[in-house]
Amino acid sequence: MFIHGTKDADVPFDKSVDMAQRLAQHGVPHQRVPVPDAGHGLDDGDPVLVQAARQKTLAFIQQYLGVS
């Protein structure tokens, strides 16, 4: 699961794009959720989009790790 701000200055956004492509090549379940205009930590991202990303993360964890 990748949640990544498109303006992350600590970890370049293209790194999560590259990793997602590699995981797909190997058939590894994953999800990439970009948060437009957010930096590292998502603090400056649109609160609605950040909350949606968090909900997607929870759903991913529940689906693949069986945690509720």
GUKOLMAR-46017 format. One record per residue: residue number from 0; residue in one letter; chain; x, y, z negated of N, C-alpha, C, O in turn. Coordinates in steps of 0.05 Angstrom, whole numbers, plus 5000, padded with zeros to 4 digits. Each point is the difference from the previous one (the first is absolute). Last residue first. Layout:
<pts>
(NUM, 'a', 'A', (X, Y, Z), (X, Y, Z), (X, Y, Z), (X, Y, Z))
...
</pts>
This chain:
<pts>
(67, 's', 'A', (4819, 4871, 4769), (4975, 5017, 5001), (5001, 5022, 4980), (4981, 5016, 4998))
(66, 'v', 'A', (5086, 4912, 5065), (4997, 5016, 4976), (4975, 5017, 5002), (4995, 5012, 5021))
(65, 'g', 'A', (5049, 4928, 5046), (4979, 4988, 4983), (4997, 5014, 4974), (4989, 4989, 4981))
(64, 'l', 'A', (5068, 5028, 5099), (5013, 4990, 4975), (4979, 4989, 4981), (5008, 4989, 4979))
(63, 'y', 'A', (4969, 5045, 5109), (5024, 4984, 5003), (5013, 4990, 4975), (5016, 4981, 5001))
(62, 'q', 'A', (4901, 5073, 5001), (4999, 4980, 5022), (5024, 4981, 5000), (4996, 4976, 5002))
(61, 'q', 'A', (5000, 5098, 4937), (4980, 4980, 4993), (4999, 4978, 5021), (4997, 4976, 4993))
(60, 'i', 'A', (5059, 5096, 5024), (5010, 4985, 4977), (4980, 4978, 4993), (5008, 4977, 4995))
(59, 'f', 'A', (4966, 5084, 5071), (5021, 4983, 5010), (5011, 4982, 4977), (5004, 4976, 5004))
(58, 'a', 'A', (4932, 5089, 4974), (4988, 4979, 5016), (5021, 4980, 5010), (4995, 4976, 5000))
(57, 'l', 'A', (5035, 5101, 4955), (4986, 4982, 4981), (4988, 4977, 5015), (5002, 4977, 4991))
(56, 't', 'A', (5036, 5090, 5061), (5021, 4985, 4986), (4987, 4980, 4981), (5008, 4977, 4999))
(55, 'k', 'A', (4936, 5083, 5045), (5010, 4980, 5019), (5021, 4983, 4987), (5002, 4976, 5004))
(54, 'q', 'A', (4967, 5097, 4947), (4979, 4980, 5002), (5008, 4977, 5019), (4995, 4977, 4995))
(53, 'r', 'A', (5061, 5098, 4999), (5001, 4985, 4975), (4979, 4977, 5000), (5005, 4978, 4991))
(52, 'a', 'A', (4995, 5084, 5080), (5023, 4983, 5002), (5003, 4982, 4975), (5007, 4977, 5002))
(51, 'a', 'A', (4926, 5088, 4999), (4993, 4979, 5019), (5023, 4980, 5002), (4996, 4976, 5002))
(50, 'q', 'A', (5019, 5101, 4947), (4982, 4982, 4986), (4992, 4977, 5018), (4998, 4977, 4991))
(49, 'v', 'A', (5053, 5091, 5048), (5016, 4985, 4980), (4982, 4980, 4985), (5009, 4978, 4996))
(48, 'l', 'A', (4949, 5080, 5064), (5016, 4980, 5014), (5017, 4984, 4981), (5004, 4976, 5004))
(47, 'v', 'A', (4946, 5095, 4960), (4981, 4981, 5011), (5016, 4977, 5014), (4993, 4977, 4997))
(46, 'p', 'A', (5055, 5098, 4970), (4991, 4982, 4979), (4981, 4979, 5010), (5000, 4978, 4989))
(45, 'd', 'A', (5080, 5067, 5068), (4971, 5005, 4997), (4989, 4980, 4979), (5002, 4976, 5004))
(44, 'g', 'A', (5101, 5043, 4986), (4982, 4990, 5020), (4971, 5008, 4994), (4994, 5007, 4977))
(43, 'd', 'A', (5090, 5007, 4970), (4990, 5022, 5016), (4982, 4991, 5023), (4993, 5017, 5017))
(42, 'd', 'A', (5047, 4920, 4922), (4988, 5021, 4983), (4988, 5023, 5016), (4980, 5012, 4992))
(41, 'l', 'A', (5069, 4901, 5033), (4973, 5008, 5010), (4987, 5022, 4984), (4977, 5007, 5005))
(40, 'g', 'A', (5113, 4944, 4995), (4983, 5000, 4977), (4972, 5009, 5005), (4982, 4997, 4983))
(39, 'h', 'A', (5088, 5035, 5086), (5005, 4977, 4982), (4984, 5003, 4975), (5000, 5021, 4987))
(38, 'g', 'A', (4956, 5034, 5088), (5028, 4993, 4995), (5003, 4976, 4983), (4981, 4984, 4997))
(37, 'a', 'A', (4938, 5051, 5076), (5008, 4995, 4972), (5030, 4993, 4999), (5011, 4989, 5019))
(36, 'd', 'A', (4932, 5027, 5062), (5011, 5024, 4987), (5007, 4996, 4970), (5006, 5020, 4987))
(35, 'p', 'A', (4936, 4902, 5052), (5009, 5023, 5015), (5009, 5023, 4982), (4986, 5007, 4980))
(34, 'v', 'A', (5015, 4887, 5004), (4985, 5023, 4988), (5011, 5025, 5013), (5022, 5009, 4994))
(33, 'p', 'A', (4974, 4878, 5033), (5013, 5026, 5000), (4983, 5021, 4987), (4975, 5000, 5003))
(32, 'v', 'A', (5033, 4891, 4991), (4980, 5021, 4997), (5016, 5027, 5000), (5011, 5007, 4979))
(31, 'r', 'A', (4998, 4880, 5045), (5014, 5025, 4999), (4980, 5022, 5000), (4983, 5002, 5018))
(30, 'q', 'A', (5026, 4885, 4960), (4983, 5023, 5008), (5017, 5025, 4996), (5014, 5002, 4981))
(29, 'h', 'A', (4996, 4880, 5028), (5008, 5026, 4990), (4980, 5021, 5008), (4983, 4995, 5018))
(28, 'p', 'A', (5051, 4892, 4991), (4978, 5018, 4995), (5009, 5026, 4988), (5016, 5000, 4981))
(27, 'v', 'A', (5044, 4939, 5084), (4996, 5006, 4972), (4977, 5019, 4996), (4999, 5021, 5012))
(26, 'g', 'A', (5047, 4940, 5071), (4973, 4990, 4991), (4995, 5005, 4970), (4984, 4985, 4988))
(25, 'h', 'A', (5093, 5042, 5070), (5003, 4975, 4985), (4974, 4990, 4988), (4999, 4981, 4984))
(24, 'q', 'A', (5006, 5101, 5066), (5015, 4981, 5016), (5002, 4972, 4987), (5001, 4980, 5014))
(23, 'a', 'A', (4962, 5093, 4937), (4982, 4990, 5021), (5013, 4979, 5017), (4988, 4980, 5007))
(22, 'l', 'A', (5065, 5066, 4931), (4982, 4981, 4986), (4981, 4988, 5020), (4994, 4976, 4999))
(21, 'r', 'A', (5061, 5091, 5034), (5015, 4975, 4995), (4983, 4980, 4985), (5001, 4976, 5006))
(20, 'q', 'A', (4962, 5109, 5010), (5004, 4986, 5026), (5015, 4974, 4995), (4994, 4979, 5013))
(19, 'a', 'A', (4996, 5078, 4914), (4974, 4988, 5007), (5002, 4984, 5026), (4989, 4979, 5003))
(18, 'm', 'A', (5086, 5071, 4969), (4996, 4976, 4983), (4974, 4986, 5007), (4998, 4976, 5001))
(17, 'd', 'A', (5022, 5106, 5043), (5018, 4979, 5008), (4995, 4974, 4984), (4999, 4978, 5011))
(16, 'v', 'A', (4953, 5099, 4964), (4991, 4991, 5026), (5017, 4976, 5010), (4990, 4980, 5009))
(15, 's', 'A', (5035, 5063, 4912), (4977, 4983, 4996), (4989, 4990, 5026), (4989, 4978, 5001))
(14, 'k', 'A', (5082, 5082, 5005), (5010, 4975, 4987), (4976, 4982, 4994), (5003, 4976, 5004))
(13, 'd', 'A', (4986, 5113, 5031), (5005, 4979, 5020), (5010, 4974, 4988), (4998, 4979, 5013))
(12, 'f', 'A', (4989, 5101, 4934), (4975, 4987, 5007), (5005, 4977, 5019), (4986, 4979, 4999))
(11, 'p', 'A', (5090, 5053, 4931), (4989, 5008, 5026), (4975, 4983, 5007), (5000, 4975, 4997))
(10, 'v', 'A', (5033, 5050, 4905), (5000, 4976, 5017), (4987, 5007, 5027), (4976, 5005, 5001))
(9, 'd', 'A', (5038, 5067, 4942), (5017, 4981, 4987), (5004, 4974, 5016), (5022, 4990, 5003))
(8, 'a', 'A', (4918, 5084, 5020), (5028, 5009, 5004), (5020, 4981, 4987), (5024, 5002, 5005))
(7, 'd', 'A', (4870, 4994, 5037), (5017, 4991, 4978), (5029, 5007, 5006), (5011, 4992, 5021))
(6, 'k', 'A', (4901, 5023, 5027), (5021, 5020, 4996), (5018, 4993, 4977), (5010, 5017, 4986))
(5, 't', 'A', (4915, 4929, 5040), (5013, 5005, 5026), (5022, 5021, 4997), (5017, 5003, 5019))
(4, 'g', 'A', (4950, 4925, 4905), (4995, 5028, 5009), (5016, 5005, 5025), (5023, 4994, 5002))
(3, 'h', 'A', (4943, 4908, 4962), (5023, 5017, 5005), (4991, 5028, 5010), (4985, 5002, 5019))
(2, 'i', 'A', (4994, 4892, 4943), (4986, 5025, 4999), (5022, 5021, 5003), (5018, 5001, 4982))
(1, 'f', 'A', (4975, 4887, 5034), (5016, 5025, 5002), (4980, 5024, 4999), (4983, 5002, 5017))
(0, 'm', 'A', (5024, 4885, 4962), (4983, 5023, 5000), (5018, 5024, 5000), (5017, 5004, 4982))
</pts>
